[in-house]
Amino acid sequence: MSAINTVRRGLAPVALAVAVACALGACKKEPAAADTAAPTAAQQAPAPTPESVVSASVNAMTADQLRSEASKAYSENRLYAPAGNNAMEYYLALRDKAPADAGASSALTDLMPMTVIATEQAIAREDFAEAKRLAALIEKADAKHPSLARLKSSIASSETAAAQRVEAQKLTVEQEAKRQEDVIKKREEDQKKQQEQQRLQVATPTPAPSSAAEQAAAAAEAQRQQAAAAEAERKRVAAAAEAQRQQAAAPAPAQPARASNELREISLPQPKYPIDAQRAGIAGTVQIEFTVATDGSVSDARVVSSEAPRRYARDFEREAVAAVKRWRFQPIGQVTTSRRTISFQQ
């Protein structure tokens, strides 16, 4: 018994040391597990909604504070970004607190075209988090806005395509993180470029002072052209990638030895004459660049230039693009790009 007691007394300190070591090891593992779970939770953060897109700090302001901050943000060209400190959020919160405030409603109307264009630019650079935030701002401002359904659909389809591409490319965690950094950097560069252009437009002297609505329209037009160029580039890159993928997957069908690339019209529906321009007796022209697929359908159409009073130019451009997209040609040997000028004459 004395020998057994001696052994037990010798093992007791060893057992205690092992227990302490195990406890310390468990403590060290718990923070690591927490650290691992943190990014996952952040990645699964819900997308902004019309109810949550305006930050809590903005909603907490008084009506007078919101008017002051909104005016300051507008003058500094913080129209829709950064999140939590932009004119859209301030005016939306002000409209909630003071529904009868005509200034807030008017400012939101002026800001909508620029926010729509910014959303299109975010989609083009695959910055889907920013695109969803901007779309939520638009929906809160006007749930029935004509561009809203199109933007939401474009976000969903583009996000799905990007996810499939990422899966096909088997990007590593580091590569995906680098891609996200590039997206955010591109977002900041686009916003700075837009703000600088708007600042120059305001600073450039004009023969007669223009109204705030005209300034907003000019800024929206510049952003629209940027968005169109970015979208065209995105489509070009996507089309090239898809062509390479199809070529790698299966051999291309044999083309006729002397396939013709001459565009021969089958159907060229004429554009609608904008009602306001028609009533005012306004004429104009729009030059359209379009791409014809091998089956003869128009796969892309964009405005190159237009000649019309600024008030009616956008209506002419919209109707011209819509008409060209419905054009049909005879099948051709390869994808072909062409330009044509559409005239609106009474």
C-alpha positions in Angstrom: 0.0 0.0 0.0 2.8 2.4 0.8 4.3 1.8 -2.7 1.0 2.4 -4.4 0.4 5.6 -2.5 3.9 6.7 -3.5 3.1 6.1 -7.2 -0.2 7.9 -7.0 1.5 10.9 -5.4 4.0 10.9 -8.3 1.3 10.7 -11.0 -0.9 13.5 -9.6 1.3 16.4 -10.7 1.6 14.9 -14.1 -2.1 14.5 -14.6 -2.7 18.1 -13.4 -0.1 19.4 -15.9 -1.8 17.4 -18.8 -5.3 18.8 -17.8 -3.9 22.4 -17.7 -2.3 21.9 -21.1 -5.5 20.6 -22.7 -7.5 23.5 -21.3 -5.0 26.0 -22.7 -5.1 24.3 -26.1 -8.9 24.5 -26.2 -8.7 28.2 -25.4 -6.3 28.8 -28.2 -8.5 26.9 -30.7 -11.7 28.8 -29.9 -10.5 32.2 -31.1 -9.1 30.6 -34.3 -12.5 29.1 -34.9 -14.1 32.4 -34.3 -11.7 34.1 -36.6 -12.5 31.5 -39.3 -16.3 32.0 -38.9 -16.1 35.8 -39.0 -15.3 36.1 -42.7 -18.0 33.6 -43.5 -20.6 35.6 -41.6 -19.4 38.8 -43.4 -19.7 37.1 -46.8 -23.3 36.1 -46.0 -24.3 39.6 -45.0 -27.8 40.3 -46.5 -28.0 42.6 -49.5 -29.4 46.1 -48.8 -33.2 46.5 -49.1 -35.2 49.7 -49.5 -35.9 49.5 -45.8 -32.3 49.1 -44.8 -30.3 51.0 -47.5 -30.4 54.3 -45.6 -27.9 54.1 -42.8 -29.1 54.3 -39.2 -26.9 57.4 -38.5 -28.6 59.2 -41.4 -32.1 58.2 -40.2 -31.2 59.5 -36.7 -30.7 63.1 -38.0 -33.3 65.8 -37.8 -35.0 67.3 -40.8 -32.8 70.5 -40.6 -29.6 68.4 -40.3 -30.7 66.3 -43.3 -31.3 69.4 -45.5 -27.9 70.8 -44.6 -26.0 67.5 -45.2 -27.9 66.8 -48.4 -27.1 70.2 -49.8 -23.5 69.8 -48.9 -23.2 66.3 -50.4 -24.9 67.5 -53.6 -22.5 70.5 -54.0 -19.5 68.2 -53.4 -20.8 65.7 -55.9 -21.4 62.9 -53.4 -24.6 62.1 -55.2 -25.0 58.4 -54.4 -21.7 57.4 -52.7 -20.1 56.6 -50.4 -22.6 54.6 -48.4 -23.9 56.5 -45.4 -22.7 59.9 -46.7 -24.4 60.8 -49.9 -27.2 63.1 -51.2 -29.5 60.2 -52.1 -29.6 58.8 -48.6 -30.0 62.3 -47.0 -32.9 63.2 -49.3 -34.6 59.8 -48.9 -34.5 60.2 -45.1 -35.7 63.8 -45.3 -38.6 62.7 -47.5 -39.6 60.1 -44.8 -39.5 62.7 -42.1 -41.1 65.5 -44.2 -43.2 64.0 -47.0 -44.4 67.4 -48.0 -40.9 68.7 -48.6 -41.0 69.6 -52.4 -37.2 70.2 -52.4 -36.4 66.6 -51.4 -38.8 65.1 -54.0 -37.4 67.4 -56.8 -33.7 66.5 -55.8 -34.5 62.8 -55.9 -36.0 63.1 -59.4 -32.8 64.8 -60.6 -30.6 62.2 -58.9 -32.3 59.1 -60.3 -30.8 59.1 -63.8 -27.3 59.4 -62.4 -27.9 56.7 -59.9 -29.3 54.4 -62.6 -26.1 54.9 -64.7 -23.9 54.3 -61.7 -25.8 51.0 -61.1 -25.1 50.0 -64.7 -21.4 50.8 -64.3 -21.2 48.8 -61.1 -22.8 45.8 -63.0 -20.3 46.2 -65.9 -17.3 46.0 -63.5 -19.0 43.1 -61.6 -19.2 45.2 -58.4 -22.4 43.5 -57.4 -22.5 44.6 -53.8 -22.4 48.3 -54.9 -24.9 47.6 -57.7 -27.4 46.1 -55.2 -27.0 49.0 -52.8 -27.7 51.5 -55.6 -30.6 49.5 -56.8 -32.0 49.5 -53.3 -31.7 53.4 -53.3 -33.6 53.6 -56.6 -36.3 51.3 -55.3 -36.7 53.3 -52.1 -36.9 56.5 -54.2 -39.4 55.1 -56.7 -40.5 51.4 -56.5 -42.1 51.7 -59.9 -39.1 53.2 -61.7 -39.0 51.9 -65.3 -35.3 50.9 -65.0 -35.6 49.0 -61.8 -36.8 45.6 -63.1 -34.1 45.7 -65.8 -31.4 46.5 -63.3 -32.4 43.8 -60.9 -32.5 41.2 -63.7 -29.1 42.4 -65.0 -27.5 42.1 -61.5 -28.9 38.6 -61.0 -27.8 37.3 -64.4 -24.4 38.9 -64.3 -23.8 37.7 -60.8 -24.7 34.1 -61.8 -22.4 34.3 -64.9 -19.6 35.7 -62.8 -20.0 32.9 -60.3 -20.0 30.3 -63.0 -16.9 31.8 -64.5 -15.1 31.8 -61.1 -16.1 28.2 -60.6 -14.8 27.3 -64.1 -11.6 29.1 -63.5 -11.2 27.5 -60.0 -9.9 30.7 -58.5 -8.1 30.3 -55.2 -9.1 32.2 -52.1 -6.2 34.6 -52.6 -7.1 35.2 -56.3 -10.7 35.9 -55.5 -9.7 38.3 -52.7 -7.4 40.1 -55.2 -10.3 40.3 -57.7 -12.5 41.9 -55.0 -9.8 44.4 -54.2 -9.6 45.3 -57.9 -13.4 45.8 -58.1 -13.4 48.1 -55.1 -10.4 50.1 -56.5 -12.2 50.4 -59.9 -15.4 51.6 -58.1 -13.4 54.4 -56.3 -11.7 55.4 -59.5 -15.1 55.6 -61.4 -16.6 57.7 -58.6 -13.6 60.1 -58.5 -13.7 60.4 -62.3 -17.4 61.2 -62.3 -17.1 63.7 -59.5 -14.2 65.4 -61.3 -16.2 65.6 -64.5 -19.2 67.1 -62.7 -16.9 69.6 -60.9 -15.4 70.7 -64.2 -18.8 71.1 -65.7 -19.9 73.3 -62.8 -16.6 75.3 -62.9 -16.7 75.9 -66.7 -18.3 79.3 -67.5 -21.3 79.2 -69.8 -22.9 82.0 -71.8 -26.0 81.9 -69.6 -26.5 80.2 -66.3 -28.2 76.9 -66.7 -30.8 75.4 -64.3 -30.0 72.7 -61.8 -32.1 70.3 -63.9 -30.0 71.0 -67.0 -26.8 70.5 -65.1 -28.1 67.2 -63.7 -29.1 66.2 -67.3 -25.7 67.0 -68.6 -24.0 65.0 -65.9 -26.3 62.1 -66.4 -25.6 62.1 -70.1 -21.8 62.0 -69.5 -22.3 59.1 -67.1 -24.6 57.4 -69.5 -22.0 57.4 -72.2 -19.4 56.1 -69.7 -21.7 53.3 -68.7 -22.4 52.5 -72.4 -18.7 52.3 -73.1 -18.1 50.1 -70.0 -21.0 47.8 -70.9 -19.8 47.5 -74.5 -16.3 46.5 -73.3 -17.8 44.0 -70.8 -19.8 42.4 -73.6 -16.8 42.3 -75.9 -14.7 40.5 -73.3 -17.5 38.1 -72.3 -18.2 37.3 -76.0 -14.5 36.6 -76.6 -14.3 34.3 -73.5 -17.5 32.5 -74.6 -16.1 32.0 -78.1 -12.9 30.5 -76.7 -14.9 28.3 -74.4 -17.0 26.9 -77.2 -14.0 26.5 -79.4 -12.3 24.4 -76.7 -15.4 22.3 -76.0 -16.1 21.3 -79.6 -14.8 21.8 -83.1 -16.5 24.7 -84.9 -18.9 23.7 -87.7 -17.3 24.0 -91.1 -18.0 27.3 -92.8 -18.9 27.6 -96.4 -15.8 28.2 -98.5 -17.1 31.5 -99.8 -19.5 32.7 -97.1 -20.6 36.3 -97.7 -20.3 39.0 -95.0 -22.4 41.5 -96.9 -25.3 42.7 -94.9 -28.6 42.1 -96.8 -31.7 43.4 -95.1 -34.7 41.2 -94.4 -36.6 43.5 -92.1 -35.7 47.0 -91.0 -38.5 48.3 -88.7 -38.5 52.1 -88.5 -38.2 53.8 -85.1 -41.2 55.5 -83.4 -41.1 59.3 -83.6 -41.0 60.6 -80.0 -44.4 62.3 -79.3 -43.0 65.4 -77.7 -40.5 66.0 -80.5 -43.2 65.4 -83.1 -45.6 67.8 -81.5 -42.9 70.4 -81.3 -41.8 69.9 -85.0 -38.3 68.8 -83.9 -36.1 66.8 -86.3 -32.9 65.0 -85.6 -30.5 62.2 -86.6 -28.8 59.4 -84.7 -25.8 57.4 -85.8 -26.0 53.8 -84.5 -23.2 51.2 -84.4 -24.6 47.7 -84.3 -23.3 44.1 -84.4 -24.9 41.5 -86.5 -24.6 37.8 -85.4 -24.1 35.0 -87.9 -27.8 34.2 -87.9 -28.6 37.8 -89.0 -29.9 39.1 -85.7 -28.6 42.3 -84.2 -26.8 41.3 -81.0 -25.8 44.8 -79.9 -26.6 48.4 -80.7 -25.2 51.6 -79.3 -25.3 55.3 -80.0 -22.2 56.8 -81.7 -23.5 60.4 -82.1 -26.7 62.3 -82.4 -27.8 65.7 -83.7 -30.9 67.1 -82.0 -31.7 69.6 -79.3 -30.5 68.3 -76.0 -34.1 68.2 -74.6 -35.1 65.7 -77.3 -31.8 63.9 -78.0 -32.2 61.1 -75.5 -35.7 60.3 -76.8 -34.4 60.1 -80.4 -31.5 57.9 -79.3 -33.7 55.6 -77.3 -36.1 55.0 -80.2 -33.3 54.6 -82.7 -31.6 51.9 -80.6 -34.9 50.1 -80.0 -35.6 50.0 -83.7 -32.1 48.7 -84.7 -32.3 45.9 -82.2 -35.3 44.6 -84.1 -33.5 44.6 -87.5 -32.9 41.3 -89.2 -30.4 40.4 -92.0 -29.7 37.4 -94.0 -27.2 34.9 -92.3 -23.6 35.8 -92.8 -20.2 34.1 -92.5 -19.0 35.9 -89.4 -20.0 38.5 -86.9 -20.0 41.9 -88.5 -20.2 45.4 -87.1 -21.7 48.3 -89.1 -22.9 51.9 -88.6 -26.0 53.6 -90.0 -27.6 57.0 -89.5 -31.3 57.1 -88.7 -33.2 60.3 -89.5 -36.3 61.6 -87.8 -38.0 63.9 -90.2 -41.6 65.0 -90.3 
